Amino acid sequence: NFFPAMTKIVGTLGPRSRSVDIISGCLKAGMSVARFDFSWGDSEIHQETLDHLRTAIKSTKKLCAVMLDTVGAEMQVVNKSEKAICLQQDANVILTPDKGQEASSEVLPINFDGLAKAVKKGDTIFVGQYLFTGSETTSVWLEVDKVDGDDVDCKIKNSATLAGALFTLHASQIHIDLPTLTEKDKVNISTWGVANKIDFLSLSYTRHAQDVREAREFLSKLGDLSQTQIFAKIENVEGLTHFDEILQEADGIILSRGNLGIDLPPEKVFLFQKAALYKCNMAGKPAVLTRVVDSMTDNLRPTRAEATDVANAVLDGSDAILLGAETLRGLYPVETISIVGKICAEAEKVFNQDLYFKKTVKYVGEPMTHLESIASSAVSC
């Protein structure tokens, strides 16, 4: 008798999870928010997927919210020919804003003109198709050798093969002068978002509280989206530095551990995760955790480490688990949602609700507002 978890599960719908049957399975397995990631696919593809979601909601009688995930300040390498690119350790490769160039093992054209101004010799840059899963075979680590005009000449630190049309490029701990809400994002929100009355906006690469304020101001001008909640996605050191002010402004927080694991030394991620979850809990704002069961993209079962990680996230106070690659392009979207839900439910059985309640009430302070008083009375009952 599976008792559904209180921890919510956000599933990203994509190539492997677009049909009515698969989405129905995801809803029955415990998905309560469907995420539409606009860094891949156009609005027509996402609209068709959302129509399938609505059909599935009617047939399963399971409610599901809609989340639009913005592209934000993401840099990309463009590989028009889609030929596999082999990069060899200790060789050099040039990153250039000249999009007319063909991507090869010597030159990688990028979609950002200001990289040469932002980096210096010795800086670290990562490039990969599935960069934030931590897979070393599909991503490459570069060290800036020299800056030549608009081009950045880099030394390759590990051999890798890049396959596909687009790769993400990430400059570690470097401020990139790109807007958090891009023009493309604004078009997607004001057309697709408005037409579908989205429930949540996931604001990628949130770096300052001002980013959230600007997004809210933009939404307030779109009549139907004035109630849409903004979840700030913390993906880099800049977002960490301004975490407290972002938390005050946002309706919720998404801790993007894949990106943080690249921008921060990996051994530091757990500490930020625990501190951020605690702060979200005390502020009464939902906290969502990403990158939990990456191995289930290709496998039917999570590793022991992943299962323990999900349970610990719940015990630390995570309100929701966000599944990205696992459901977007993974082979087992339904099974992944089901297993993550079971792990969450198991962790909730041993969660110390009493201690958590006492901590939270202490944080609220006195005198309590009428609403807080009613809520805390209901919880203590």
C-alpha positions as CSV (number, residue, x, y, z in Angstrom):
1,N,0.0,0.0,0.0
2,F,2.0,2.9,-1.3
3,F,1.2,6.1,0.6
4,P,2.0,9.1,-1.6
5,A,4.9,11.2,-0.5
6,M,4.4,14.7,0.8
7,T,7.6,15.7,-1.0
8,K,6.5,16.9,-4.4
9,I,8.1,15.6,-7.6
10,V,8.8,17.9,-10.6
11,G,9.2,15.9,-13.8
12,T,10.7,17.5,-16.9
13,L,8.7,16.4,-20.0
14,G,10.8,15.9,-23.2
15,P,11.6,13.5,-26.0
16,R,11.1,10.4,-23.9
17,S,8.1,11.6,-21.9
18,R,5.8,13.3,-24.4
19,S,3.1,10.7,-25.2
20,V,-0.2,10.6,-23.4
21,D,0.5,7.1,-22.1
22,I,3.9,8.0,-20.6
23,I,2.6,11.2,-19.1
24,S,-0.3,9.3,-17.6
25,G,2.2,6.9,-16.0
26,C,4.2,9.8,-14.6
27,L,1.1,11.3,-13.0
28,K,0.0,8.0,-11.5
29,A,3.6,7.4,-10.2
30,G,3.5,10.7,-8.3
31,M,4.5,13.7,-10.6
32,S,2.7,16.8,-9.4
33,V,4.5,19.5,-11.5
34,A,5.4,19.2,-15.2
35,R,8.5,21.2,-16.1
36,F,9.0,22.6,-19.7
37,D,12.6,23.3,-20.3
38,F,12.9,25.9,-23.1
39,S,16.7,25.4,-23.5
40,W,15.7,22.6,-25.9
41,G,12.7,22.4,-28.4
42,D,10.5,25.2,-29.7
43,S,7.1,26.4,-28.4
44,E,5.2,24.2,-30.9
45,I,6.8,21.0,-29.5
46,H,6.2,22.1,-25.9
47,Q,2.5,23.0,-26.8
48,E,1.9,19.6,-28.2
49,T,3.4,18.0,-25.0
50,L,1.3,20.2,-22.8
51,D,-1.9,19.3,-24.7
52,H,-1.0,15.6,-24.1
53,L,-0.5,16.5,-20.4
54,R,-4.0,17.9,-20.2
55,T,-5.4,14.8,-21.8
56,A,-3.5,12.7,-19.3
57,I,-4.8,14.8,-16.4
58,K,-8.4,14.3,-17.5
59,S,-8.0,10.6,-17.9
60,T,-6.1,9.9,-14.7
61,K,-7.9,12.6,-12.6
62,K,-4.5,13.7,-11.2
63,L,-3.8,17.4,-10.8
64,C,-0.5,18.7,-12.2
65,A,1.0,22.2,-12.2
66,V,2.9,23.7,-15.1
67,M,6.5,25.1,-14.8
68,L,8.2,27.1,-17.5
69,D,12.0,26.9,-17.2
70,T,13.8,29.8,-18.8
71,V,17.1,29.5,-20.7
72,G,18.7,32.5,-19.0
73,A,22.4,33.5,-19.2
74,E,23.5,30.2,-20.7
75,M,26.4,30.1,-23.1
76,Q,26.5,27.5,-25.8
77,V,28.8,26.0,-28.4
78,V,27.1,25.7,-31.8
79,N,27.9,22.6,-33.8
80,K,25.9,23.0,-37.1
81,S,27.2,19.9,-38.8
82,E,26.5,17.8,-35.7
83,K,29.6,15.7,-36.4
84,A,31.3,14.3,-33.3
85,I,34.2,16.4,-32.1
86,C,37.2,14.6,-30.5
87,L,39.3,16.7,-28.2
88,Q,42.7,15.4,-27.0
89,Q,44.3,16.1,-23.6
90,D,47.1,18.7,-23.7
91,A,46.1,20.0,-27.2
92,N,44.7,23.5,-27.6
93,V,41.3,24.6,-28.8
94,I,40.0,28.1,-29.6
95,L,36.6,29.4,-28.4
96,T,35.4,32.1,-30.9
97,P,32.3,34.2,-31.2
98,D,32.5,33.9,-35.0
99,K,29.5,31.7,-35.6
100,G,30.4,31.4,-39.3
101,Q,33.2,29.0,-38.4
102,E,32.6,25.2,-38.4
103,A,33.0,23.4,-35.1
104,S,36.1,21.2,-35.0
105,S,38.7,19.9,-32.6
106,E,40.7,23.1,-33.2
107,V,37.8,25.7,-33.1
108,L,34.5,25.9,-31.2
109,P,32.1,28.7,-32.2
110,I,30.1,30.1,-29.2
111,N,26.9,32.2,-28.9
112,F,28.5,35.0,-26.7
113,D,30.6,37.9,-27.8
114,G,32.0,38.9,-24.4
115,L,33.8,35.8,-23.2
116,A,37.3,37.2,-24.1
117,K,36.6,40.3,-21.9
118,A,35.3,38.1,-19.0
119,V,38.2,35.6,-18.7
120,K,41.9,35.7,-18.1
121,K,44.8,33.2,-18.3
122,G,44.4,30.3,-15.9
123,D,40.6,30.5,-15.7
124,T,38.6,27.3,-15.9
125,I,35.9,26.6,-18.6
126,F,33.8,23.5,-19.0
127,V,32.1,22.4,-22.3
128,G,29.8,19.4,-22.7
129,Q,26.5,18.0,-23.9
130,Y,25.4,16.7,-20.5
131,L,27.7,19.0,-18.6
132,F,25.9,19.1,-15.3
133,T,25.4,15.3,-14.8
134,G,29.1,15.1,-13.9
135,S,29.9,12.7,-16.8
136,E,33.5,13.1,-17.8
137,T,33.2,11.3,-21.1
138,T,30.8,13.8,-22.6
139,S,32.3,16.9,-21.2
140,V,35.7,18.6,-21.4
141,W,37.7,20.8,-18.9
142,L,39.6,23.7,-20.5
143,E,42.1,26.1,-19.0
144,V,42.5,29.5,-20.6
145,D,46.0,29.8,-22.1
146,K,45.6,33.2,-23.7
147,V,43.1,35.8,-24.9
148,D,43.6,36.9,-28.5
149,G,41.1,39.7,-29.5
150,D,37.6,38.1,-29.2
151,D,39.0,34.6,-29.2
152,V,40.0,32.5,-26.2
153,D,42.8,30.0,-26.6
154,C,42.4,27.1,-24.2
155,K,44.5,24.1,-23.1
156,I,42.5,20.8,-23.0
157,K,42.8,19.1,-19.6
158,N,41.0,15.8,-20.4
159,S,40.2,13.8,-23.6
160,A,36.5,13.7,-24.6
161,T,34.2,13.3,-27.5
162,L,31.5,15.9,-28.0
163,A,28.4,14.7,-30.0
164,G,25.3,16.6,-30.9
165,A,24.3,20.1,-32.2
166,L,24.6,22.1,-29.0
167,F,26.9,22.0,-26.0
168,T,26.7,24.0,-22.8
169,L,29.7,26.2,-22.0
170,H,30.3,27.2,-18.4
171,A,33.0,29.6,-17.2
172,S,33.7,28.7,-13.5
173,Q,33.2,31.5,-11.0
174,I,33.2,34.2,-13.6
175,H,30.6,37.0,-14.1
176,I,29.0,36.7,-17.5
177,D,27.4,39.9,-18.7
178,L,24.2,38.3,-20.1
179,P,20.7,39.2,-18.9
180,T,19.0,36.7,-16.5
181,L,15.7,37.1,-18.4
182,T,16.7,37.1,-22.1
183,E,14.6,38.5,-25.0
184,K,14.0,34.9,-26.1
185,D,12.7,34.1,-22.6
186,K,10.4,37.1,-22.6
187,V,8.9,36.0,-25.9
188,N,8.4,32.5,-24.6
189,I,6.7,33.7,-21.5
190,S,4.5,36.4,-23.1
191,T,3.3,33.9,-25.8
192,W,3.4,30.3,-24.6
193,G,3.4,31.1,-20.9
194,V,0.4,33.5,-21.1
195,A,-1.6,31.2,-23.4
196,N,-1.1,28.3,-21.0
197,K,-1.4,30.3,-17.7
198,I,1.7,28.8,-16.3
199,D,1.8,28.2,-12.5
200,F,5.5,28.5,-11.9
201,L,8.4,30.3,-13.6
202,S,11.8,28.8,-13.0
203,L,14.2,31.7,-13.3
204,S,17.5,30.2,-14.5
205,Y,20.9,31.6,-13.4
206,T,19.3,34.0,-10.8
207,R,22.3,36.0,-9.5
208,H,20.6,38.9,-7.6
209,A,17.3,39.8,-5.9
210,Q,16.9,42.4,-8.7
211,D,16.6,39.5,-11.2
212,V,13.6,38.3,-9.4
213,R,12.1,41.8,-9.1
214,E,12.5,42.4,-12.8
215,A,10.9,39.0,-13.7
216,R,8.0,39.8,-11.3
217,E,7.5,43.2,-12.9
218,F,7.5,41.6,-16.3
219,L,4.9,39.0,-15.2
220,S,2.7,41.7,-13.6
221,K,2.3,43.3,-17.0
222,L,1.0,40.1,-18.4
223,G,-2.5,40.0,-16.9
224,D,-3.0,36.2,-16.7
225,L,0.4,35.6,-15.1
226,S,0.1,38.0,-12.1
227,Q,-0.4,35.0,-9.8
228,T,2.5,32.9,-11.3
229,Q,5.1,32.0,-8.7
230,I,8.7,32.7,-9.4
231,F,11.2,30.0,-8.3
232,A,14.8,31.4,-8.3
233,K,17.3,28.8,-9.7
234,I,20.6,29.1,-7.9
235,E,23.3,27.8,-10.3
236,N,26.5,29.7,-9.5
237,V,28.7,31.4,-6.9
238,E,27.1,34.7,-7.7
239,G,23.7,33.4,-6.8
240,L,25.1,31.8,-3.6
241,T,26.7,35.1,-2.5
242,H,23.3,36.9,-2.8
243,F,21.3,33.9,-1.5
244,D,19.6,35.7,1.4
245,E,18.3,38.6,-0.6
246,I,17.1,36.3,-3.4
247,L,15.3,34.2,-0.9
248,Q,13.4,37.2,0.4
249,E,12.2,38.1,-3.1
250,A,11.5,34.7,-4.6
251,D,8.4,32.5,-4.0
252,G,10.6,29.5,-3.9
253,I,14.2,28.3,-4.5
254,I,15.6,25.6,-6.9
255,L,19.1,24.4,-5.9
256,S,20.7,23.4,-9.2
257,R,23.3,21.1,-7.8
258,G,24.7,20.1,-11.2
259,N,25.7,23.6,-12.1
260,L,26.8,24.4,-8.5
261,G,29.0,21.2,-8.6
262,I,30.9,22.8,-11.5
263,D,31.0,26.4,-10.2
264,L,32.0,25.3,-6.6
265,P,34.5,22.7,-5.6
266,P,32.4,19.5,-5.3
267,E,33.2,19.0,-1.6
268,K,31.5,22.4,-0.8
269,V,28.1,21.6,-2.4
270,F,26.7,19.6,0.5
271,L,27.3,22.4,3.0
272,F,25.5,25.0,0.9
273,Q,22.7,22.5,0.3
274,K,22.1,22.0,4.0
275,A,22.4,25.7,4.9
276,A,20.1,26.7,2.0
277,L,17.4,24.1,2.8
278,Y,17.4,25.3,6.4
279,K,17.1,29.0,5.4
280,C,14.2,28.1,3.0
281,N,12.4,26.2,5.7
282,M,12.7,28.9,8.3
283,A,11.5,31.5,5.7
284,G,8.5,29.3,4.8
285,K,9.6,29.1,1.1
286,P,9.6,25.9,-0.9
287,A,13.0,24.4,-1.6
288,V,13.5,22.2,-4.7
289,L,16.6,20.0,-5.2
290,T,17.9,18.8,-8.6
291,R,20.3,16.1,-9.9
292,V,19.4,13.2,-7.7
293,V,19.2,10.0,-9.7
294,D,21.3,10.6,-12.8
295,S,22.2,6.9,-13.2
296,M,18.5,6.2,-13.8
297,T,18.7,8.0,-17.1
298,D,20.0,4.7,-18.5
299,N,19.3,2.2,-15.6
300,L,16.2,0.8,-14.0
301,R,17.5,1.3,-10.4
302,P,19.3,4.1,-8.7
303,T,22.7,3.6,-7.0
304,R,22.8,3.1,-3.3
305,A,24.5,6.5,-3.0
306,E,21.7,8.2,-5.0
307,A,18.9,6.6,-2.9
308,T,20.6,7.7,0.3
309,D,21.1,11.2,-1.2
310,V,17.3,11.6,-2.0
311,A,16.4,10.4,1.6
312,N,18.9,12.8,3.2
313,A,17.6,15.7,1.1
314,V,14.1,15.0,2.5
315,L,15.5,14.8,6.1
316,D,17.3,18.1,5.5
317,G,14.0,19.7,4.6
318,S,13.7,19.6,0.8
319,D,10.1,20.2,-0.2
320,A,10.4,18.9,-3.8
321,I,12.7,16.8,-6.0
322,L,13.2,18.0,-9.6
323,L,14.0,15.3,-12.2
324,G,15.7,16.7,-15.3
325,A,17.6,14.4,-17.7
326,E,16.1,11.4,-15.8
327,T,12.6,12.0,-17.3
328,L,13.5,14.3,-20.2
329,R,15.7,11.9,-22.2
330,G,15.9,9.0,-19.7
331,L,14.8,5.4,-20.6
332,Y,12.6,5.0,-17.5
333,P,10.7,8.2,-16.7
334,V,7.8,6.5,-15.0
335,E,9.9,4.1,-12.9
336,T,12.2,7.0,-11.9
337,I,9.3,9.1,-10.5
338,S,7.9,6.0,-8.7
339,I,11.2,5.1,-7.0
340,V,12.0,8.7,-6.0
341,G,8.5,8.9,-4.6
342,K,8.9,5.7,-2.5
343,I,12.3,6.9,-1.2
344,C,10.8,10.3,-0.2
345,A,7.8,8.6,1.5
346,E,10.2,6.3,3.5
347,A,12.3,9.2,4.6
348,E,9.2,11.1,5.7
349,K,8.2,8.3,8.1
350,V,11.3,9.0,10.2
351,F,11.4,12.8,9.7
352,N,11.2,14.5,13.2
353,Q,8.1,16.6,12.6
354,D,8.0,17.7,16.3
355,L,11.5,19.1,16.4
356,Y,11.0,20.8,13.0
357,F,7.7,22.4,14.2
358,K,9.4,23.8,17.4
359,K,12.3,25.3,15.4
360,T,9.9,26.9,12.9
361,V,7.6,28.4,15.6
362,K,10.7,29.8,17.3
363,Y,11.8,31.4,14.1
364,V,8.3,33.0,13.5
365,G,8.6,34.9,16.8
366,E,5.9,36.7,18.8
367,P,3.3,38.1,18.6
368,M,2.1,35.7,15.9
369,T,-0.1,37.0,13.1
370,H,-3.7,35.5,13.0
371,L,-2.8,33.5,9.9
372,E,0.3,32.1,11.5
373,S,-1.6,31.2,14.7
374,I,-4.2,29.3,12.8
375,A,-1.6,27.5,10.7
376,S,0.5,26.5,13.7
377,S,-2.6,25.3,15.7
378,A,-3.6,23.1,12.7
379,V,0.0,21.6,12.5
380,S,0.2,21.0,16.3
381,C,-3.2,19.3,16.2
